Amino acid sequence: MQFQENQTTKTENNLPLAEKELDEMKTTEIGKSEPITQVQKDSIITAEDLPDPRFIGFALVILTAFLFVAAIYYGIINP
């Protein structure tokens, strides 16, 4: 019985992980942010990295046509 009497629970340390992270972000100062590293710069996708919009449109038309023919072949669509 003495063991149960010595047990105490701390509720202030049982916060969910998201709340702990929010509290830590609030306590850090905004002016002390780190500069973007080269790896982070390389992982950003810009408009120049994407293929030509005409190619994307053509690929979507071809994919749609292929799926339509496959649906007719497998009997999903009955013409």
ABEGO torsion letter per residue (X at the ends): XAAAAABBBBAAAABBAAAAAAAAAAABBAAABBBBBAAAAAABBBAAABBBAAAAAAAAAAAAAAAAAAAAAAGABBX
